[in-house]
Amino acid sequence: MTEVYKKKLDDKIKELNSTRVFKKITPKGDLSWYIKWISSVIILTGMVLTATNIHPLNLVFHFLGVVGWFIVGMLWHDRALIMLNAVAAVIFAMGMINSYTGA
């Protein structure tokens, strides 16, 4: 490859990188933004509790986190988030019931 072609290629790459704009489609600063970040932190806390074998408190944190994400799914009309987190909430609720009733 000659120097002229290398320079043209480098210029084209710089042009593509500098003009490329990624537009976010998720809202920022509204109610769903706060719920999703708080729910994410709650789920991460549940993961830490699970890793340190603090049971059943880990289930409570996971349950609260997925309920938050379920709400976000409803606000965004996102069926995948709704389905995933509705099922997860039921699973964690069953785990809490089993844990508290001794079943």
Phi and psi restraints in degrees (value plus and minus 20) as a CYANA .aco file:
   2 THR   PHI     -99.4   -59.4
   2 THR   PSI     146.0   186.0
   3 GLU   PHI     -83.0   -43.0
   3 GLU   PSI     -55.8   -15.8
   4 VAL   PHI     -82.7   -42.7
   4 VAL   PSI     -66.1   -26.1
   5 TYR   PHI     -86.6   -46.6
   5 TYR   PSI     -58.3   -18.3
   6 LYS   PHI     -82.3   -42.3
   6 LYS   PSI     -61.7   -21.7
   7 LYS   PHI     -85.6   -45.6
   7 LYS   PSI     -62.8   -22.8
   8 LYS   PHI     -82.8   -42.8
   8 LYS   PSI     -61.1   -21.1
   9 LEU   PHI     -85.0   -45.0
   9 LEU   PSI     -65.0   -25.0
  10 ASP   PHI     -81.1   -41.1
  10 ASP   PSI     -62.3   -22.3
  11 ASP   PHI     -83.6   -43.6
  11 ASP   PSI     -60.0   -20.0
  12 LYS   PHI     -85.9   -45.9
  12 LYS   PSI     -61.2   -21.2
  13 ILE   PHI     -83.9   -43.9
  13 ILE   PSI     -63.4   -23.4
  14 LYS   PHI     -82.3   -42.3
  14 LYS   PSI     -60.8   -20.8
  15 GLU   PHI     -83.6   -43.6
  15 GLU   PSI     -64.6   -24.6
  16 LEU   PHI     -83.2   -43.2
  16 LEU   PSI     -63.1   -23.1
  17 ASN   PHI     -88.7   -48.7
  17 ASN   PSI     -54.7   -14.7
  18 SER   PHI    -101.5   -61.5
  18 SER   PSI     -44.1    -4.1
  19 THR   PHI    -121.3   -81.3
  19 THR   PSI     -25.1    14.9
  20 ARG   PHI     -94.4   -54.4
  20 ARG   PSI     105.9   145.9
  21 VAL   PHI    -141.7  -101.7
  21 VAL   PSI     106.5   146.5
  22 PHE   PHI    -122.4   -82.4
  22 PHE   PSI      97.7   137.7
  23 LYS   PHI    -114.8   -74.8
  23 LYS   PSI     104.6   144.6
  24 LYS   PHI     -94.5   -54.5
  24 LYS   PSI     120.7   160.7
  25 ILE   PHI    -124.6   -84.6
  25 ILE   PSI     -31.5     8.5
  26 THR   PHI    -108.5   -68.5
  26 THR   PSI     121.3   161.3
  27 PRO   PHI     -87.6   -47.6
  27 PRO   PSI     132.0   172.0
  28 LYS   PHI    -146.0  -106.0
  28 LYS   PSI     111.7   151.7
  29 GLY   PHI      69.6   109.6
  29 GLY   PSI     -25.2    14.8
  30 ASP   PHI    -112.4   -72.4
  30 ASP   PSI    -194.3  -154.3
  31 LEU   PHI     -78.6   -38.6
  31 LEU   PSI     -62.8   -22.8
  32 SER   PHI     -83.7   -43.7
  32 SER   PSI     -52.6   -12.6
  33 TRP   PHI     -82.5   -42.5
  33 TRP   PSI     -65.8   -25.8
  34 TYR   PHI     -87.3   -47.3
  34 TYR   PSI     -63.3   -23.3
  35 ILE   PHI     -82.8   -42.8
  35 ILE   PSI     -63.0   -23.0
  36 LYS   PHI     -86.2   -46.2
  36 LYS   PSI     -58.9   -18.9
  37 TRP   PHI     -93.3   -53.3
  37 TRP   PSI     -60.7   -20.7
  38 ILE   PHI     -84.7   -44.7
  38 ILE   PSI     -63.2   -23.2
  39 SER   PHI     -83.5   -43.5
  39 SER   PSI     -57.9   -17.9
  40 SER   PHI     -84.1   -44.1
  40 SER   PSI     -62.4   -22.4
  41 VAL   PHI     -85.0   -45.0
  41 VAL   PSI     -60.1   -20.1
  42 ILE   PHI     -83.1   -43.1
  42 ILE   PSI     -63.3   -23.3
  43 ILE   PHI     -84.6   -44.6
  43 ILE   PSI     -61.3   -21.3
  44 LEU   PHI     -81.8   -41.8
  44 LEU   PSI     -58.3   -18.3
  45 THR   PHI     -82.9   -42.9
  45 THR   PSI     -61.8   -21.8
  46 GLY   PHI     -80.4   -40.4
  46 GLY   PSI     -57.7   -17.7
  47 MET   PHI     -85.2   -45.2
  47 MET   PSI     -60.9   -20.9
  48 VAL   PHI     -83.7   -43.7
  48 VAL   PSI     -62.7   -22.7
  49 LEU   PHI     -83.5   -43.5
  49 LEU   PSI     -57.1   -17.1
  50 THR   PHI     -86.6   -46.6
  50 THR   PSI     -63.9   -23.9
  51 ALA   PHI     -84.9   -44.9
  51 ALA   PSI     -49.1    -9.1
  52 THR   PHI    -117.6   -77.6
  52 THR   PSI     -10.4    29.6
  53 ASN   PHI      39.3    79.3
  53 ASN   PSI      22.9    62.9
  54 ILE   PHI    -119.6   -79.6
  54 ILE   PSI      75.8   115.8
  55 HIS   PHI    -136.7   -96.7
  55 HIS   PSI     118.0   158.0
  56 PRO   PHI    -115.8   -75.8
  56 PRO   PSI     -11.8    28.2
  57 LEU   PHI     -78.4   -38.4
  57 LEU   PSI     -53.0   -13.0
  58 ASN   PHI     -80.1   -40.1
  58 ASN   PSI     -57.7   -17.7
  59 LEU   PHI     -85.6   -45.6
  59 LEU   PSI     -57.9   -17.9
  60 VAL   PHI     -82.8   -42.8
  60 VAL   PSI     -66.0   -26.0
  61 PHE   PHI     -84.5   -44.5
  61 PHE   PSI     -64.6   -24.6
  62 HIS   PHI     -80.7   -40.7
  62 HIS   PSI     -63.9   -23.9
  63 PHE   PHI     -78.9   -38.9
  63 PHE   PSI     -68.2   -28.2
  64 LEU   PHI     -82.4   -42.4
  64 LEU   PSI     -59.8   -19.8
  65 GLY   PHI     -85.3   -45.3
  65 GLY   PSI     -64.6   -24.6
  66 VAL   PHI     -92.7   -52.7
  66 VAL   PSI     -48.9    -8.9
  67 VAL   PHI     -84.8   -44.8
  67 VAL   PSI     -61.2   -21.2
  68 GLY   PHI     -80.1   -40.1
  68 GLY   PSI     -64.9   -24.9
  69 TRP   PHI     -88.5   -48.5
  69 TRP   PSI     -50.9   -10.9
  70 PHE   PHI     -81.3   -41.3
  70 PHE   PSI     -63.8   -23.8
  71 ILE   PHI     -81.7   -41.7
  71 ILE   PSI     -62.7   -22.7
  72 VAL   PHI     -80.6   -40.6
  72 VAL   PSI     -63.2   -23.2
  73 GLY   PHI     -79.0   -39.0
  73 GLY   PSI     -60.5   -20.5
  74 MET   PHI     -85.0   -45.0
  74 MET   PSI     -63.8   -23.8
  75 LEU   PHI     -84.4   -44.4
  75 LEU   PSI     -54.7   -14.7
  76 TRP   PHI    -109.9   -69.9
  76 TRP   PSI     -25.2    14.8
  77 HIS   PHI      36.3    76.3
  77 HIS   PSI      23.0    63.0
  78 ASP   PHI    -124.0   -84.0
  78 ASP   PSI      84.5   124.5
  79 ARG   PHI     -82.6   -42.6
  79 ARG   PSI     -55.6   -15.6
  80 ALA   PHI     -84.5   -44.5
  80 ALA   PSI     -64.4   -24.4
  81 LEU   PHI     -85.2   -45.2
  81 LEU   PSI     -60.1   -20.1
  82 ILE   PHI     -82.2   -42.2
  82 ILE   PSI     -70.7   -30.7
  83 MET   PHI     -84.1   -44.1
  83 MET   PSI     -69.7   -29.7
  84 LEU   PHI     -78.2   -38.2
  84 LEU   PSI     -68.0   -28.0
  85 ASN   PHI     -99.4   -59.4
  85 ASN   PSI     -46.2    -6.2
  86 ALA   PHI     -86.2   -46.2
  86 ALA   PSI     -65.4   -25.4
  87 VAL   PHI     -84.5   -44.5
  87 VAL   PSI     -63.3   -23.3
  88 ALA   PHI     -82.4   -42.4
  88 ALA   PSI     -59.7   -19.7
  89 ALA   PHI     -83.1   -43.1
  89 ALA   PSI     -61.2   -21.2
  90 VAL   PHI     -84.0   -44.0
  90 VAL   PSI     -63.7   -23.7
  91 ILE   PHI     -81.3   -41.3
  91 ILE   PSI     -67.1   -27.1
  92 PHE   PHI     -87.7   -47.7
  92 PHE   PSI     -55.2   -15.2
  93 ALA   PHI     -83.5   -43.5
  93 ALA   PSI     -62.1   -22.1
  94 MET   PHI     -82.2   -42.2
  94 MET   PSI     -59.9   -19.9
  95 GLY   PHI     -83.4   -43.4
  95 GLY   PSI     -60.5   -20.5
  96 MET   PHI     -87.4   -47.4
  96 MET   PSI     -62.1   -22.1
  97 ILE   PHI     -82.1   -42.1
  97 ILE   PSI     -66.0   -26.0
  98 ASN   PHI     -81.8   -41.8
  98 ASN   PSI     -57.6   -17.6
  99 SER   PHI     -91.2   -51.2
  99 SER   PSI     -60.9   -20.9
 100 TYR   PHI    -101.3   -61.3
 100 TYR   PSI     -44.5    -4.5
 101 THR   PHI    -115.9   -75.9
 101 THR   PSI     -30.7     9.3
 102 GLY   PHI      57.4    97.4
 102 GLY   PSI      -3.4    36.6
